[in-house]
Amino acid sequence: MLNDEKGILFILSGPSGVGKGTVRGRLFERAKNLKYSISMTTREKRAGEVDGVDYFYKTKPEFEKLIKEKKLLEHAEYVNNYYGTPKEYVEETLAAGHDVFLEIEVQGALQVQKNFPEGVFLFLFPPSLDELQQRIVNRGTESKELVENRLKEAKKEIEMMHAYDYVVVNDDVDTAVTKIEAIIQSEHCKQERVAQQYKKILETDHNVRTIN
């Protein structure tokens, strides 16, 4: 029987307001062999949070040491705290045969692409800029000026779409999730991913024939 031995890293990215979190949440309701990439942070642990579940918690010196040693797939500083994706956790989870799913902003995704080019990069695209604006406005948490700034940034991020492997339009959450599931299946069927498995099967078959 032919099985994938190593998982694949999938990176979902797109402009603010496009619905990355909603799509990722729905995908994980349906996914079976998918692990969410746990981020690392230097912020204080909040009540109810668990190390290794919500985040990997580190001190600033520990985090800066990891940056220096290039042990993060990406990192950023926000409100005087570091956030990042630990390379070791991702590699260990992939080696265990699980696909890893990372939901991240565009700039972070481009960092991951430099540090882990074998990942599969998906860009979540809004049906239109008008729809994207309406989604941001409907949050009710941002001023008119901030909404306009987010739209300007979204236009810049959309121009980076060419750096991705796939583009999924999020006009309907379930439809978008179905497309992402199809991409995951397609990636596992790529010739280069299964070639090594076929090689092992042929070697095993050869040894059996030799013994007989």
C-alpha positions as CSV (number, residue, x, y, z in Angstrom):
1,M,0.0,0.0,0.0
2,L,1.3,3.4,-1.0
3,N,1.3,6.0,1.8
4,D,2.9,9.4,2.2
5,E,5.5,9.3,4.9
6,K,6.1,13.0,5.4
7,G,3.5,15.7,5.7
8,I,3.3,19.0,3.7
9,L,3.4,22.5,5.1
10,F,0.5,24.6,3.8
11,I,0.6,28.4,4.2
12,L,-2.7,30.3,4.0
13,S,-2.3,34.1,3.5
14,G,-4.1,37.1,2.2
15,P,-5.1,40.7,3.1
16,S,-6.7,41.7,6.4
17,G,-10.5,41.2,6.3
18,V,-10.4,38.5,3.7
19,G,-11.6,35.8,6.1
20,K,-8.4,33.7,6.8
21,G,-9.4,32.8,10.3
22,T,-13.0,31.8,9.4
23,V,-11.8,29.6,6.5
24,R,-9.1,28.0,8.6
25,G,-11.6,27.3,11.4
26,R,-14.1,25.7,9.0
27,L,-11.3,23.7,7.4
28,F,-10.2,22.2,10.7
29,E,-13.8,21.2,11.5
30,R,-13.5,18.9,8.4
31,A,-9.8,18.0,8.4
32,K,-8.5,14.7,9.7
33,N,-4.7,14.7,9.2
34,L,-4.0,18.4,9.6
35,K,-2.2,20.1,12.4
36,Y,-2.3,23.8,13.1
37,S,1.1,25.5,13.4
38,I,1.6,26.8,16.9
39,S,3.2,30.2,17.1
40,M,5.8,31.3,19.6
41,T,5.6,34.6,21.5
42,T,7.3,36.6,24.2
43,R,4.1,38.1,25.6
44,E,2.8,37.0,29.0
45,K,0.6,33.9,29.2
46,R,-3.0,34.8,29.7
47,A,-5.4,33.1,32.1
48,G,-6.4,29.7,30.7
49,E,-3.7,29.6,28.1
50,V,-1.4,26.5,27.9
51,D,2.2,26.4,26.8
52,G,2.5,24.3,23.7
53,V,-1.2,24.6,22.9
54,D,-2.0,28.2,22.6
55,Y,1.6,29.4,22.0
56,F,5.1,28.4,22.8
57,Y,6.1,31.1,25.4
58,K,9.7,32.4,25.5
59,T,11.6,35.2,27.1
60,K,12.9,37.9,24.8
61,P,16.5,36.7,25.1
62,E,15.4,33.2,24.2
63,F,13.5,34.4,21.2
64,E,16.3,36.6,20.0
65,K,18.7,33.7,20.3
66,L,16.3,31.6,18.1
67,I,16.3,34.5,15.5
68,K,20.1,34.6,15.5
69,E,20.3,30.8,15.1
70,K,17.7,31.0,12.2
71,K,15.4,28.6,14.0
72,L,12.2,30.5,13.0
73,L,10.4,30.3,9.7
74,E,9.2,33.9,10.2
75,H,9.0,36.4,13.0
76,A,7.7,39.9,13.7
77,E,7.5,42.4,16.5
78,Y,4.2,43.7,17.6
79,V,3.4,46.0,20.6
80,N,6.9,45.3,22.0
81,N,6.5,41.6,21.8
82,Y,7.9,39.0,19.4
83,Y,5.8,36.5,17.5
84,G,7.0,33.8,15.2
85,T,6.8,30.3,13.8
86,P,9.3,27.8,15.3
87,K,11.0,25.7,12.6
88,E,11.6,22.7,14.8
89,Y,8.0,22.2,15.7
90,V,6.9,22.3,12.0
91,E,9.7,20.0,10.9
92,E,9.0,17.4,13.7
93,T,5.2,17.5,12.9
94,L,5.8,17.0,9.2
95,A,8.3,14.2,9.9
96,A,5.6,12.4,11.9
97,G,3.4,12.3,8.8
98,H,1.0,15.2,9.6
99,D,0.3,18.1,7.3
100,V,0.8,21.4,8.9
101,F,-1.4,24.4,8.3
102,L,-0.1,27.9,8.9
103,E,-2.4,31.0,8.7
104,I,-0.4,34.1,8.5
105,E,-0.2,37.7,7.1
106,V,1.4,38.3,3.6
107,Q,4.7,39.6,4.9
108,G,5.1,36.6,7.2
109,A,4.3,34.2,4.3
110,L,7.0,35.8,2.2
111,Q,9.5,35.2,5.0
112,V,8.4,31.5,5.2
113,Q,8.8,31.2,1.5
114,K,12.5,32.2,1.8
115,N,13.1,29.8,4.8
116,F,10.9,26.9,3.7
117,P,10.4,27.1,-0.1
118,E,9.1,23.5,-0.2
119,G,5.9,24.7,1.5
120,V,2.7,25.1,-0.5
121,F,1.5,28.8,-0.5
122,L,-2.2,29.6,-0.9
123,F,-3.5,33.2,-1.3
124,L,-7.0,33.9,-0.1
125,F,-8.6,36.4,-2.4
126,P,-11.6,38.6,-1.8
127,P,-14.5,38.6,-4.4
128,S,-13.9,42.3,-4.8
129,L,-12.3,45.3,-3.0
130,D,-15.8,46.6,-2.3
131,E,-16.7,43.3,-0.5
132,L,-13.3,43.4,1.4
133,Q,-14.1,47.0,2.5
134,Q,-17.6,45.9,3.7
135,R,-16.1,43.0,5.7
136,I,-13.6,45.3,7.4
137,V,-16.3,47.9,8.1
138,N,-18.7,45.2,9.5
139,R,-16.2,44.4,12.2
140,G,-17.2,47.7,13.8
141,T,-13.8,47.9,15.6
142,E,-11.9,50.2,13.3
143,S,-12.1,53.9,12.4
144,K,-12.7,55.2,8.9
145,E,-9.1,56.2,8.6
146,L,-7.9,52.7,9.7
147,V,-10.3,51.0,7.2
148,E,-8.8,53.2,4.4
149,N,-5.3,52.3,5.5
150,R,-6.2,48.6,5.5
151,L,-7.6,48.8,2.0
152,K,-4.4,50.5,0.7
153,E,-2.3,47.8,2.3
154,A,-4.7,45.1,0.9
155,K,-4.1,46.5,-2.6
156,K,-0.3,46.2,-2.1
157,E,-0.7,42.6,-0.8
158,I,-2.9,41.6,-3.7
159,E,-0.1,42.6,-6.0
160,M,2.1,40.0,-4.3
161,M,-0.3,37.2,-5.4
162,H,2.1,36.1,-8.1
163,A,4.4,34.7,-5.4
164,Y,1.9,32.1,-4.4
165,D,1.2,28.6,-5.7
166,Y,-2.6,28.8,-5.6
167,V,-5.3,31.5,-5.4
168,V,-8.6,30.7,-3.7
169,V,-11.5,33.3,-3.9
170,N,-13.4,33.5,-0.6
171,D,-16.8,34.4,-1.9
172,D,-18.3,31.5,0.1
173,V,-16.6,29.9,3.1
174,D,-17.6,26.3,2.4
175,T,-16.7,26.6,-1.3
176,A,-13.3,28.1,-0.4
177,V,-12.7,25.3,2.1
178,T,-13.6,22.6,-0.5
179,K,-11.1,24.1,-2.9
180,I,-8.4,24.1,-0.3
181,E,-9.2,20.4,0.5
182,A,-8.8,19.7,-3.2
183,I,-5.5,21.4,-3.3
184,I,-4.2,19.4,-0.3
185,Q,-5.3,16.1,-2.1
186,S,-3.7,17.3,-5.3
187,E,-0.4,18.1,-3.6
188,H,-0.2,14.6,-2.1
189,C,-0.7,13.1,-5.6
190,K,2.2,15.0,-7.2
191,Q,4.7,12.7,-8.9
192,E,7.7,14.0,-7.0
193,R,6.0,13.4,-3.7
194,V,5.2,9.8,-4.3
195,A,8.3,8.8,-6.3
196,Q,10.3,7.9,-3.3
197,Q,7.4,5.7,-2.0
198,Y,7.3,3.8,-5.3
199,K,11.1,3.4,-5.1
200,K,10.8,1.8,-1.7
201,I,8.0,-0.5,-2.9
202,L,10.0,-1.6,-5.8
203,E,13.1,-2.3,-3.6
204,T,10.9,-4.3,-1.2
205,D,9.4,-6.3,-4.1
206,H,12.9,-7.0,-5.4
207,N,14.1,-8.2,-2.0
208,V,11.1,-10.5,-1.7
209,R,11.7,-12.0,-5.1
210,T,15.4,-12.5,-4.4
211,I,14.6,-14.4,-1.1
212,N,12.1,-16.6,-2.9
